[in-house]
């Protein structure tokens, strides 16, 4: 994962250091793919990052080479200002994979990271709204664990742990245990709109866009309703102050 610049909320999710079909991934050399990653990397490429990318490339080439689909390395998650290590689209399912190269355990930070990416895509990335999303954490020196597939009500699976040697097996397991999904072109999917929840100011601008000033300032609530509302809010405030509690009123 890397931090990325974030500004315009209408950013498109087409920003990856490398992306292409899984077939292309297998046919190219690891060094060629590393070259694409290094060229897109805005930071100086140190040995640790170079070795991490080579390990990710080798694992995905070995474990996912037989799949028909699309793959991206350093895939942008604009709302969070970060990049997922690998996103793989196959059988109509989106797999979000976070690697911890040389790690003996599946630490909570790595799990939280990939878990955050998945609902972010589900809720804010247009091409992911009706797609199943599976977060996977790969700790390359950890013990092998059983892959338990559990779906949330939103179509996002609970995180699955892998040490890399069974990554392909896990993906195949998810595919076979999931109702058949509509075909999905990963390249097109990556370019669909991505719009985070607007800020209060952005929402107000959208709500009143095209209205005249007098329409914006006009209140449809009667004086009685407004006075009752103000009195209720005053009571809530006084209670919160007296009892040292926080209150949120809509």
Protein Blocks (a to p, Z undefined) as FASTA:
>chain_A
ZZdddfbfkbccfbcfbdcdfklmmmpcfklmmmmmmmmpmbdcdfklmmmmmmmmmmmm
mmmmmpgcdddehiacfknopacfbacdeehiacdddddehiabdcfklmmmmmmmmmmm
mmmmmklmmpccddddddfkbccddddddddfkopacddddehjmmmmmmmmmmmmpccd
ddddfklmmmpccdddddfklmmmmmmgoiafklmmpcfbdfklmmmmmmmmmmmmmmmm
mnopacddZZ
